[in-house]
């Protein structure tokens, strides 16, 4: 059963739930660098470069594992307006039996991708992102019957469910939070160690040039970019 797997820019874990079940040589990964998404908010150039470099590094890593990666780059002459458009094109090219989607964090993205799959007549399966402790169904079950939604109440529910910082059923230290203390002014700068640096490799340097050339109006500069862009460096 050939599966089409859309990956969003914030789903760059090569061992994510949806990729663990994928089969090289059969399944197709769909990724897209979307200019409209980059401009949706006034993103700093280094943030844009971080996303694009991470995406291109994962693309190459997946191809090295034997996957077909249907990839749209911002430098392509036929760039796509959004990820649903990239998915629609990939459906036409690869004729999948199904689509498996690692659940995005935005409801508008979920609705748009579901609509694209429905219009193409291809079944779409959601895969829960196990980077999160709670699924939408978990939250719905907690919220059912409640008239008031308070983050603190949900926070305590999750602490108890996961057994985090508890002394029996009570919070460790006798209090659920220290928000009042955390609002106080910082008394002098703490002694932090110098941050690690990751000099850009050839692929990242290509991304930095693309960002400066294609998005000159975005705030900031790519000068001094040294962020980790691969799982190995980010570990």
C-alpha positions as CSV (number, residue, x, y, z in Angstrom):
1,X,0.0,0.0,0.0
2,X,1.8,3.1,-1.2
3,X,1.6,5.9,1.3
4,X,2.1,9.6,0.9
5,X,3.5,11.3,4.0
6,X,3.4,15.1,4.2
7,X,6.0,16.6,6.6
8,X,5.7,20.1,7.9
9,X,8.6,22.4,8.7
10,X,8.3,21.7,12.4
11,X,8.2,17.9,12.0
12,X,11.9,17.3,11.3
13,X,12.5,14.3,13.6
14,X,13.7,11.5,11.4
15,X,12.4,9.1,14.1
16,X,8.9,10.6,14.4
17,X,5.9,8.3,14.7
18,X,4.9,8.7,11.1
19,X,8.4,8.0,9.7
20,X,9.0,5.0,12.0
21,X,6.3,3.1,10.1
22,X,7.3,4.3,6.6
23,X,8.9,1.9,4.1
24,X,11.7,3.1,1.9
25,X,11.2,2.4,-1.8
26,X,7.4,2.3,-1.4
27,X,6.3,5.4,0.6
28,X,6.7,9.0,-0.6
29,X,7.6,11.9,1.6
30,X,6.2,15.3,0.7
31,X,7.9,18.5,1.9
32,X,7.5,22.1,0.7
33,X,9.3,25.4,1.4
34,X,6.4,27.8,1.1
35,X,7.1,31.5,0.6
36,X,3.6,32.5,1.7
37,X,4.1,30.6,5.0
38,X,7.5,32.2,5.5
39,X,5.8,35.6,5.1
40,X,2.7,34.8,7.2
41,X,4.5,36.5,10.2
42,X,7.5,38.8,10.2
43,X,10.0,36.0,10.8
44,X,13.6,36.8,11.6
45,X,15.9,35.7,8.7
46,X,17.8,33.3,11.0
47,X,14.6,31.6,12.0
48,X,13.6,31.1,8.4
49,X,17.1,29.8,7.6
50,X,16.9,27.4,10.5
51,X,13.7,25.8,9.3
52,X,14.8,25.6,5.6
53,X,18.2,24.2,6.5
54,X,16.7,21.6,8.8
55,X,14.2,20.6,6.0
56,X,16.9,20.2,3.4
57,X,19.1,18.2,5.7
58,X,16.3,15.9,6.5
59,X,15.4,15.6,2.8
60,X,18.9,14.4,2.0
61,X,19.0,12.1,5.0
62,X,15.6,10.5,3.9
63,X,16.8,10.1,0.3
64,X,20.0,8.4,1.6
65,X,17.7,5.9,3.4
66,X,16.0,5.1,0.1
67,X,12.9,7.2,0.4
68,X,11.4,9.2,-2.5
69,X,11.1,12.7,-1.3
70,X,8.8,15.0,-3.3
71,X,10.4,18.3,-2.4
72,X,9.5,21.9,-3.3
73,X,12.3,24.4,-2.7
74,X,11.8,28.2,-2.6
75,X,14.2,28.6,-5.5
76,X,12.1,26.3,-7.8
77,X,10.5,28.2,-10.7
78,X,7.2,26.4,-10.1
79,X,7.0,27.0,-6.3
80,X,3.7,26.0,-4.6
81,X,1.4,28.5,-2.7
82,X,1.0,26.2,0.3
83,X,1.4,22.6,1.5
84,X,-2.1,21.5,0.4
85,X,-1.1,22.4,-3.2
86,X,2.2,20.4,-2.8
87,X,0.1,17.5,-1.5
88,X,-2.3,17.8,-4.4
89,X,0.5,17.7,-7.0
90,X,2.1,14.7,-5.2
91,X,-1.1,12.8,-5.3
92,X,-1.3,13.3,-9.1
93,X,2.3,12.3,-9.5
94,X,2.5,9.2,-7.2
95,X,-1.1,7.9,-7.1
96,X,-1.0,6.8,-3.4
97,X,-3.4,4.4,-1.8
98,X,-3.5,6.5,1.4
99,X,-2.1,9.6,3.1
100,X,-0.6,9.4,6.6
101,X,-0.4,12.8,8.4
102,X,1.6,13.4,11.6
103,X,-1.0,15.6,13.3
104,X,0.0,19.3,12.8
105,X,-0.1,21.8,15.6
106,X,-2.5,24.1,13.7
107,X,-6.1,23.3,13.1
108,X,-6.2,25.3,9.8
109,X,-3.4,23.1,8.4
110,X,-5.3,19.9,9.4
111,X,-8.5,21.1,7.8
112,X,-6.7,22.2,4.6
113,X,-4.8,18.9,4.2
114,X,-8.0,16.9,5.0
115,X,-9.9,18.8,2.3
116,X,-7.2,18.2,-0.3
117,X,-7.2,14.5,0.4
118,X,-11.0,14.4,0.3
119,X,-11.1,16.2,-3.0
120,X,-8.6,13.7,-4.5
121,X,-10.5,10.7,-3.1
122,X,-7.5,9.4,-1.1
123,X,-8.1,8.3,2.5
124,X,-6.2,10.3,5.1
125,X,-5.0,8.7,8.4
126,X,-3.9,10.8,11.3
127,X,-0.8,9.8,13.3
128,X,-0.5,11.3,16.7
129,X,2.7,13.1,17.4
130,X,4.3,11.5,20.4
131,X,6.4,14.5,21.1
132,X,3.3,15.7,22.9
133,X,2.0,14.3,26.2
134,X,-1.6,14.9,25.3
135,X,-3.7,14.2,22.2
136,X,-6.7,16.3,21.2
137,X,-9.0,13.4,22.2
138,X,-7.3,13.4,25.7
139,X,-8.1,17.1,26.0
140,X,-11.7,16.7,24.8
141,X,-12.2,14.0,27.4
142,X,-10.8,16.3,30.2
143,X,-12.9,19.3,28.9
144,X,-16.2,17.3,28.6
145,X,-18.8,18.8,30.9
146,X,-16.6,21.7,32.1
147,X,-18.1,25.2,32.1
148,X,-14.8,27.0,32.8
149,X,-11.4,26.2,31.2
150,X,-8.4,27.3,33.3
151,X,-4.9,26.3,32.2
152,X,-3.9,25.8,35.8
153,X,-6.6,23.1,36.2
154,X,-5.4,21.3,33.1
155,X,-1.8,21.6,34.2
156,X,-2.6,19.9,37.5
157,X,-4.5,17.2,35.7
158,X,-1.5,16.4,33.5
159,X,1.0,16.5,36.4
160,X,-1.1,13.9,38.2
161,X,-1.7,11.8,35.1
162,X,2.0,11.7,34.2
163,X,3.3,11.6,37.8
164,X,5.5,14.7,37.4
165,X,6.9,16.4,40.5
166,X,4.4,14.8,42.8
167,X,4.6,13.7,46.4
168,X,1.8,11.1,46.5
169,X,-1.2,13.1,45.1
170,X,0.2,16.4,46.2
171,X,2.7,18.6,44.4
172,X,6.3,18.2,45.4
173,X,7.4,21.1,47.5
174,X,3.9,21.7,48.7
175,X,2.9,24.1,45.9
176,X,1.7,23.6,42.3
177,X,3.7,26.5,40.9
178,X,6.0,29.4,41.8
179,X,4.6,31.9,39.4
180,X,4.6,34.8,41.9
181,X,8.3,34.3,42.5
182,X,9.0,33.9,38.8
183,X,7.6,37.4,38.2
184,X,10.2,39.1,40.3
185,X,13.1,41.0,38.7
186,X,16.3,39.2,37.9
187,X,18.9,40.0,40.5
188,X,22.0,40.2,38.2
189,X,22.9,38.1,35.2
190,X,23.5,34.4,35.9
191,X,26.7,32.9,34.9
192,X,25.8,30.9,31.8
193,X,28.4,28.9,29.9
194,X,29.1,30.1,26.4
195,X,26.7,28.7,23.8
196,X,27.8,25.9,21.5
197,X,28.4,27.0,17.9
198,X,27.7,25.0,14.7
199,X,29.5,26.6,11.7
200,X,27.2,26.4,8.6
201,X,28.0,23.5,6.2
202,X,27.7,23.9,2.4
203,X,23.9,23.1,2.5
204,X,23.3,25.7,5.2
205,X,25.4,28.3,3.4
206,X,23.2,27.7,0.3
207,X,20.1,28.3,2.5
208,X,21.5,31.5,3.9
209,X,22.2,32.9,0.5
210,X,18.6,32.0,-0.6
211,X,17.1,33.7,2.4
212,X,19.1,36.9,1.9
213,X,18.3,37.0,-1.8
214,X,14.6,36.0,-1.8
215,X,13.5,37.6,1.5
216,X,15.5,40.8,1.8
217,X,12.6,42.6,3.6
218,X,12.4,40.2,6.5
219,X,13.8,41.5,9.8
220,X,17.3,40.7,10.9
221,X,20.3,39.2,9.1
222,X,21.8,35.8,8.5
223,X,25.2,37.0,9.5
224,X,26.7,34.9,12.3
225,X,24.2,32.0,11.8
226,X,25.5,29.1,13.8
227,X,22.4,27.2,14.9
228,X,22.2,23.4,15.0
229,X,20.2,22.2,11.9
230,X,20.5,18.4,12.3
231,X,19.3,16.0,15.0
232,X,22.9,15.1,15.8
233,X,23.9,18.7,16.4
234,X,20.7,19.5,18.3
235,X,21.1,16.5,20.7
